[in-house]
Amino acid sequence: MCFRTRKLLHLSQSLQQVLAYIHGLSKQYSSRDLPSHTKIKYRQTTQDAPEEVRNRDFRRDLEERERVAVREKNRDRPAREHTTSSSVSKKPRLDQIPAANLDADDPLTDEEEEEEDYDEESDDDTAALLAELEKIKKERAEEQARKEQEQKAEEERIRMENILSGNPLLNLTGPVQPQINFKVKRRWDDDVVFKNCAKGVDEIKKDKRFVNDTLRSEFHKKFMEKYIK
């Protein structure tokens, strides 16, 4: 057996061993590798299916819910009203007694007269309070209007003062105005270095003045005239 044949036989045996090892391994899968949601979920009969929504009367359902809410809200109201009315007035008032049970000659009791007087006094007090409230509202409205008018007048006065003081022609005609000088002031950069050096050199006055330039100073000019010319 040649070398090549032995090598091929060895390779085939190795391949068989590898295949046997692979087939011998256990197949394990993770739960996340498994397929999920493999079926379509439909709405059930009580989960607002399209047929139920199509055949439902929403207006009737809403009205029924409102009636139930009102009944729940007013369930304990009659008991409270009964206890309150019984505690406040134990004796029926004159206007609550039927007309058949009243006689023209029956005198009014003291309690009934006191109740009528109390009602009249309460009505008078209510009318007085309403009149006082209306008076207070009227006074406040007048005060607000007066303040607004004064504010407008003050703003107009300030505006006119600003207009008159801002215009110099109108400002001069005032009763007492300070003297205003309209002369153009000298510029701050008239004596700076190298500004118009050759302009008007001969017209410069001969009076002594300080110049921030060595070549144009009076000492330099006298020196040049004395020793150079």
Phi, psi and omega in degrees: 000129183280173183294321183294320181294318179297324180292318179294321178296320178296319179294321180294320178296319178297320180295320178296321178295319179296317179295320178296323179294319181294317179291335181280345180291146178279141180273113180241137180233145174277153179295335179281343177278343181286149178290142180231161181055057180271356180233145178279132180264124180258156177289138179276184186291334181254018183242039178056057175292156181304323180293321179293316180296324181291327184261004184271144177259096184293327180295317179295320178297319179295316179297320179296319178295320178296318179296319178296319179295320179294319178297319178295324182287323184263017183292316184258011181288317181301323180296318179294317180297322181294316180293321180294315181293323180290327180282329183281307184234106178275339181248133181296143179282174183294322181283349179268348180279133179299150181292334180291333182272359181260143174245151181291332183270354181289121178284152177284141179283169180294322181295320179294319178296320179296322178295319178295317178298319180296320178296318179295318179295320178295322177295318178296318179296320179296317179296320179294319178295319178296319178295318178296320178296318178296322178295318179296317178299319180295317179296320178295321178295318178296319179296319178295319179295321179295318179295319179296320179294318178296321179295318178297319179295320179295318178296321178294321179295317179296322180294318179293322177296320178295322179294315182291321181282339180280336180262115182294330180292320177283332182288332180288336183274006180291171181295308180226107181234141177293152181293128182250129179262119180265012180290137181288127181284157180289138181291153182286341183254028179287328184250027177282164183288140173061038173247115180051057185294322184262359184270123176066035180291321182285334182277356182292136180291154184274004180288156183285131178207156181270130178235132181277053179205122183294324183287336181255006180286158181295322179297318180294319179296316179296321179297317180293320179293328184278317189254340182261315179283000000 
